[in-house]
C-alpha cells in the first residue's frame, strides 16, 4: 500500500507572508530539569559536515554531547539484527542520562524517540523541503518536544493536523569547515556545487546556461547529462576543503534550489558558499529579501534570462563581485552559524547553557573534541 500523503495546504498558504508563517511560538511542555547533557543521533555527513557542525555548536553552548551514528551501528551489527544496534543506543542513553535527545532528520526510529522522550526532552532538526508530507511525518513530529524546520511553508498543513511544536530555523554552517581561503587566481567563470535535482531540473537549467558560458559542476548523479554539452564540465562530489577552493577560484558560484516557491526555504549551499567567501548568484525564493539584500550580500534571479544577464554583469565587474562576496561572508559569520541556531534552540526550550558560551567566530575547539583526521573533523560514536 502506498504511503498516505497529507492533503495539499489551503490555497494561498504558500503565498502567505513569512511573518504570518513563523510568528506563532511553538507550544512546548515546561520542564524544570537543567539542560547539561545531550545525546545526538545523526549520520555522518562527510560532504557538508552538517551533523558534525551541529554537534560542535551544541558543545560551544557549554553542553556535554554524545554523538551516536545508528546507521553505522547497524552496519556493524547487521548479522545480529537491528535490535542489537537499538539496544546499544539504549545503553548509551541509560549510561549517559541525557537531558536532551537531539535528532538530525529522522535518524532515530520512532519507538526509540518516544521511549527516550519519557526521560528527556527531544528536539528534531530537519533541513528537508518535505514537499510530499505523509502521515508518518506527522506521527514522527508529534512525538518530539520541538521540531526545528528550515521550510516554514510546511507549517500551515502541519498545524491543521494538530502540530504546534514547530519552529523555523534556517540551516547554517560551521567556520571550522567552511571559511574563506582568501584571494586566489580565478580558474573558472561559473561553478555549481550539488546534484542535478531529483527531476533533473537543475541539470536542464545549467545545460542552457552552458550554451552561453562554460559551467563547472561538482557533485554526484550527473552521469546522464555528461556529454550533452561540452561546456558543462562535470566533476565529482567535494568535501569542505575542495568546497573552499572552488569558492576561492570561481568568479561566480551558482545557487539552484530543489524548490523555489516555498517561502524562505533554500539550500544550505547558500550559507556554505557565503561562508567560503564566494560571490553567490542564486535563485530567488519568497522572503529572501528578509535575510539578504540583492547586490549587497549576494545576487538573485527569478528567471533564466535574469540569471544570464546578472552573470554577464558581474563577470564584467570584479570590484562589485568582491564587495558583495565580502559582505556576504561577514553577514554569514556574524548571524548565521550553527552556533547561532543552537543558541536559539536553547532559548525556545527555555534553557540556559551551563556556562557562558564563546562567540561563534572566535570559538575554540569544543572541550573533549579531538580531530578524527587531518582536516579536524569530529567523529561520532560508531563512525
C-alpha positions as semicolon CSV with decimal commas, in nm:
position;residue;x (nm);y (nm);z (nm)
1;X;0,000;0,000;0,000
2;X;0,146;0,341;-0,092
3;X;0,213;0,583;0,195
4;X;-0,075;0,809;0,289
5;X;0,007;1,164;0,190
6;X;-0,138;1,468;0,355
7;X;-0,382;1,670;0,153
8;X;-0,241;1,988;-0,004
9;X;-0,219;2,301;0,204
10;X;-0,503;2,550;0,158
11;X;-0,490;2,773;-0,146
12;X;-0,273;3,074;-0,081
13;X;-0,082;2,915;0,206
14;X;0,241;2,912;0,007
15;X;0,200;3,282;-0,066
16;X;0,139;3,378;0,298
17;X;0,383;3,630;0,435
18;X;0,688;3,496;0,611
19;X;0,581;3,679;0,928
20;X;0,242;3,504;0,922
21;X;0,404;3,165;0,876
22;X;0,661;3,185;1,153
23;X;0,502;3,426;1,402
24;X;0,337;3,172;1,638
25;X;0,576;3,042;1,901
26;X;0,591;2,666;1,942
27;X;0,388;2,530;2,231
28;X;0,631;2,332;2,445
29;X;0,594;2,148;2,772
30;X;0,760;2,309;3,070
31;X;1,047;2,111;3,219
32;X;1,242;2,243;3,515
33;X;1,531;2,000;3,477
34;X;1,852;2,185;3,377
35;X;1,998;2,115;3,036
36;X;2,355;1,986;3,052
37;X;2,391;1,657;2,861
38;X;2,280;1,579;2,506
39;X;2,272;1,259;2,302
40;X;2,284;1,348;1,933
41;X;2,154;1,094;1,680
42;X;2,263;1,153;1,321
43;X;2,454;1,012;1,028
44;X;2,798;1,142;0,941
45;X;2,753;1,392;0,656
46;X;3,101;1,373;0,509
47;X;3,044;1,621;0,226
48;X;2,864;1,902;0,410
49;X;2,979;1,824;0,767
50;X;2,632;1,934;0,874
51;X;2,598;1,689;1,162
52;X;2,949;1,748;1,288
53;X;2,881;2,121;1,278
54;X;2,561;2,080;1,482
55;X;2,743;1,872;1,744
56;X;3,018;2,132;1,761
57;X;2,759;2,409;1,800
58;X;2,590;2,228;2,089
59;X;2,925;2,185;2,261
60;X;3,004;2,552;2,203
61;X;2,696;2,627;2,415
62;X;2,870;2,453;2,707
63;X;2,679;2,124;2,670
64;X;2,827;1,777;2,701
65;X;2,734;1,585;2,386
66;X;2,746;1,215;2,297
67;X;2,712;1,158;1,920
68;X;2,561;0,826;1,810
69;X;2,552;0,718;1,445
70;X;2,285;0,448;1,433
71;X;2,344;0,385;1,062
72;X;2,700;0,276;1,133
73;X;2,594;0,076;1,438
74;X;2,352;-0,116;1,216
75;X;2,623;-0,194;0,963
76;X;2,844;-0,324;1,241
77;X;2,570;-0,544;1,384
78;X;2,381;-0,639;1,067
79;X;2,448;-1,010;1,118
80;X;2,294;-0,990;1,467
81;X;1,985;-0,793;1,368
82;X;1,858;-0,439;1,401
83;X;1,755;-0,490;1,761
84;X;2,121;-0,513;1,866
85;X;2,206;-0,164;1,738
86;X;1,895;-0,026;1,908
87;X;1,993;-0,199;2,231
88;X;2,332;-0,031;2,206
89;X;2,160;0,304;2,163
90;X;1,953;0,235;2,475
91;X;2,269;0,150;2,665
92;X;2,427;0,483;2,568
93;X;2,118;0,676;2,679
94;X;2,088;0,487;3,008
95;X;2,454;0,534;3,099
96;X;2,483;0,897;2,983
97;X;2,146;1,008;3,126
98;X;2,091;1,297;2,883
99;X;1,866;1,593;2,947
100;X;1,810;1,633;2,573
101;X;1,779;1,395;2,278
102;X;1,871;1,579;1,955
103;X;1,783;1,400;1,629
104;X;1,906;1,500;1,285
105;X;1,637;1,449;1,021
106;X;1,470;1,122;1,129
107;X;1,786;0,932;1,226
108;X;1,620;0,766;1,526
109;X;1,336;0,513;1,499
110;X;1,001;0,642;1,622
111;X;0,968;0,385;1,905
112;X;1,306;0,492;2,044
113;X;1,217;0,860;2,007
114;X;0,903;0,802;2,215
115;X;1,089;0,587;2,468
116;X;1,375;0,832;2,521
117;X;1,128;1,121;2,533
118;X;0,982;0,989;2,858
119;X;1,304;1,080;3,039
120;X;1,450;1,367;2,835
121;X;1,337;1,650;2,612
122;X;1,351;1,578;2,239
123;X;1,442;1,807;1,950
124;X;1,423;1,721;1,580
125;X;1,633;1,909;1,325
126;X;1,519;1,888;0,963
127;X;1,653;2,076;0,663
128;X;1,442;1,890;0,407
129;X;1,189;2,059;0,178
130;X;0,925;1,798;0,281
131;X;0,730;1,859;-0,038
132;X;0,540;1,529;-0,004
133;X;0,432;1,527;0,358
134;X;0,287;1,197;0,475
135;X;0,110;1,076;0,786
136;X;0,434;0,914;0,901
137;X;0,594;1,259;0,917
138;X;0,313;1,386;1,139
139;X;0,344;1,086;1,370
140;X;0,716;1,137;1,399
141;X;0,698;1,514;1,454
142;X;0,421;1,474;1,712
143;X;0,648;1,259;1,929
144;X;0,903;1,541;1,976
145;X;0,902;1,840;2,207
146;X;1,041;2,072;1,942
147;X;1,068;2,036;1,564
148;X;1,315;2,278;1,403
149;X;1,239;2,312;1,033
150;X;1,404;2,519;0,760
151;X;1,090;2,519;0,543
152;X;0,816;2,728;0,710
153;X;0,595;2,674;0,406
154;X;0,502;2,335;0,555
155;X;0,373;2,488;0,878
156;X;0,010;2,558;0,773
157;X;-0,064;2,197;0,678
158;X;0,115;2,060;0,985
159;X;-0,082;2,294;1,211
160;X;-0,403;2,171;1,050
161;X;-0,301;1,825;1,169
162;X;-0,266;1,943;1,527
163;X;0,107;2,013;1,546
164;X;0,206;2,324;1,740
165;X;0,565;2,231;1,827
166;X;0,739;2,362;1,510
167;X;0,991;2,644;1,494
168;X;1,151;2,798;1,188
169;X;1,529;2,783;1,197
170;X;1,734;2,815;0,882
171;X;2,030;2,598;0,801
172;X;2,374;2,730;0,883
173;X;2,743;2,643;0,874
174;X;3,048;2,597;1,094
175;X;3,352;2,823;1,047
176;X;3,560;2,517;1,135
177;X;3,476;2,361;0,798
178;X;3,367;2,648;0,572
179;X;3,567;2,972;0,564
180;X;3,730;3,196;0,301
181;X;4,070;3,096;0,170
182;X;4,148;3,449;0,057
183;X;4,226;3,575;-0,294
184;X;4,321;3,310;-0,550
185;X;4,362;3,330;-0,928
186;X;4,027;3,257;-1,094
187;X;4,008;2,917;-1,266
188;X;3,653;2,938;-1,399
189;X;3,366;3,181;-1,450
190;X;3,068;2,977;-1,329
191;X;3,057;2,689;-1,082
192;X;2,774;2,487;-0,930
193;X;2,820;2,253;-0,634
194;X;2,547;1,990;-0,594
195;X;2,341;1,731;-0,775
196;X;2,120;1,761;-1,085
197;X;1,798;1,769;-0,881
198;X;1,552;1,488;-0,818
199;X;1,384;1,555;-1,151
200;X;1,686;1,686;-1,338
201;X;1,562;2,044;-1,319
202;X;1,900;2,183;-1,216
203;X;2,076;1,996;-1,496
204;X;1,845;2,135;-1,764
205;X;1,893;2,489;-1,633
206;X;2,272;2,457;-1,627
207;X;2,280;2,298;-1,972
208;X;2,104;2,606;-2,108
209;X;2,344;2,832;-1,923
210;X;2,641;2,639;-2,062
211;X;2,525;2,735;-2,414
212;X;2,633;3,090;-2,325
213;X;2,922;3,035;-2,082
214;X;3,104;2,721;-1,965
215;X;2,979;2,587;-1,631
216;X;3,175;2,359;-1,399
217;X;2,958;2,133;-1,181
218;X;3,081;1,941;-0,878
219;X;2,854;1,667;-0,746
220;X;2,718;1,319;-0,790
221;X;2,441;1,190;-1,014
222;X;2,547;1,373;-1,330
223;X;2,620;1,069;-1,548
224;X;2,300;1,103;-1,752
225;X;2,394;1,459;-1,854
226;X;2,762;1,410;-1,931
227;X;2,835;1,462;-2,299
228;X;2,518;1,657;-2,377
229;X;2,707;1,985;-2,376
230;X;3,086;2,001;-2,377
231;X;3,066;2,335;-2,196
232;X;2,907;2,163;-1,896
233;X;3,217;2,028;-1,726
234;X;3,131;1,761;-1,471
235;X;3,346;1,680;-1,169
236;X;3,282;1,453;-0,871
237;X;3,137;1,550;-0,530
238;X;3,351;1,758;-0,297
239;X;3,419;1,787;0,075
240;X;3,483;2,110;0,267
241;X;3,848;2,156;0,170
242;X;3,759;2,134;-0,200
243;X;3,444;2,342;-0,147
244;X;3,659;2,623;-0,006
245;X;3,893;2,608;-0,302
246;X;3,611;2,610;-0,558
247;X;3,462;2,920;-0,395
248;X;3,803;3,090;-0,393
249;X;3,879;3,013;-0,758
250;X;3,535;3,070;-0,919
251;X;3,416;3,412;-1,025
252;X;3,052;3,312;-0,959
253;X;2,914;3,022;-0,753
254;X;2,560;2,950;-0,863
255;X;2,265;2,858;-0,645
256;X;1,975;2,642;-0,767
257;X;1,729;2,518;-0,505
258;X;1,538;2,192;-0,526
259;X;1,221;2,401;-0,496
260;X;1,192;2,776;-0,542
261;X;0,832;2,853;-0,443
262;X;0,845;2,781;-0,070
263;X;0,888;3,094;0,148
264;X;1,240;3,123;0,286
265;X;1,335;2,766;0,201
266;X;1,670;2,750;0,025
267;X;1,963;2,514;0,004
268;X;2,234;2,513;0,269
269;X;2,458;2,574;-0,031
270;X;2,377;2,941;0,023
271;X;2,539;2,952;0,368
272;X;2,832;2,731;0,272
273;X;2,913;2,942;-0,033
274;X;2,885;3,273;0,151
275;X;3,092;3,138;0,440
276;X;3,367;3,040;0,195
277;X;3,379;3,390;0,051
278;X;3,212;3,316;-0,282
279;X;3,017;3,561;-0,490
280;X;2,684;3,377;-0,487
281;X;2,421;3,415;-0,759
282;X;2,116;3,218;-0,653
283;X;1,752;3,161;-0,743
284;X;1,507;3,384;-0,558
285;X;1,261;3,234;-0,312
286;X;0,977;3,430;-0,146
287;X;1,102;3,622;0,156
288;X;1,470;3,607;0,062
289;X;1,486;3,985;0,099
290;X;1,414;3,948;0,472
291;X;1,756;3,780;0,511
292;X;1,973;3,932;0,237
293;X;1,993;4,239;0,020
294;X;2,023;4,175;-0,352
295;X;2,352;4,316;-0,477
296;X;2,480;4,363;-0,121
297;X;2,528;4,014;0,031
298;X;2,461;3,807;-0,281
299;X;2,263;3,841;-0,603
300;X;1,946;3,664;-0,706
301;X;1,748;3,592;-1,019
302;X;1,389;3,490;-1,089
303;X;1,428;3,351;-1,442
304;X;1,687;3,205;-1,675
305;X;1,713;3,533;-1,863
306;X;1,775;3,729;-1,543
307;X;2,037;3,477;-1,434
308;X;2,215;3,514;-1,765
309;X;2,202;3,895;-1,751
310;X;2,333;3,913;-1,394
311;X;2,605;3,659;-1,463
312;X;2,726;3,869;-1,756
313;X;2,716;4,187;-1,548
314;X;2,907;4,051;-1,250
315;X;3,162;3,869;-1,464
316;X;3,247;4,207;-1,612
317;X;3,263;4,387;-1,275
318;X;3,523;4,229;-1,049
319;X;3,515;4,504;-0,787
320;X;3,138;4,461;-0,741
321;X;3,180;4,084;-0,706
322;X;3,448;4,125;-0,444
323;X;3,246;4,379;-0,244
324;X;2,935;4,158;-0,241
325;X;3,132;3,842;-0,154
326;X;3,300;4,011;0,143
327;X;2,969;4,147;0,275
328;X;2,801;3,808;0,235
329;X;3,078;3,629;0,425
330;X;3,064;3,886;0,704
331;X;2,686;3,854;0,738
332;X;2,704;3,473;0,749
333;X;2,969;3,472;1,021
334;X;2,801;3,743;1,226
335;X;2,449;3,597;1,235
336;X;2,411;3,258;1,069
337;X;2,647;2,994;1,207
338;X;2,511;2,677;1,364
339;X;2,617;2,822;1,700
340;X;2,360;3,097;1,644
341;X;2,099;2,833;1,562
342;X;2,173;2,626;1,872
343;X;2,153;2,933;2,095
344;X;1,803;2,987;1,955
345;X;1,712;2,622;2,024
346;X;1,809;2,668;2,389
347;X;1,604;2,989;2,404
348;X;1,299;2,812;2,264
349;X;1,340;2,534;2,520
350;X;1,367;2,791;2,796
351;X;1,707;2,651;2,888
352;X;2,031;2,821;2,972
353;X;2,371;2,699;2,869
354;X;2,568;2,568;3,169
355;X;2,833;2,834;3,119
356;X;2,894;3,140;2,908
357;X;2,939;3,025;2,550
358;X;3,211;3,185;2,338
359;X;3,110;3,385;2,032
360;X;3,084;3,165;1,719
361;X;3,352;3,346;1,521
362;X;3,614;3,304;1,794
363;X;3,500;2,974;1,946
364;X;3,792;2,743;2,028
365;X;3,771;2,372;1,960
366;X;3,500;2,235;2,193
367;X;3,640;2,067;2,502
368;X;3,699;1,696;2,467
369;X;3,687;1,706;2,086
370;X;3,992;1,582;1,905
371;X;4,040;1,575;1,529
372;X;3,935;1,246;1,372
373;X;4,156;1,325;1,073
374;X;4,398;1,585;0,949
375;X;4,116;1,817;0,848
376;X;3,993;1,835;1,209
377;X;3,658;1,661;1,155
378;X;3,455;1,545;1,453
379;X;3,396;1,173;1,497
380;X;3,064;1,022;1,616
381;X;3,033;0,709;1,824
382;X;3,041;0,407;1,591
383;X;3,174;0,606;1,300
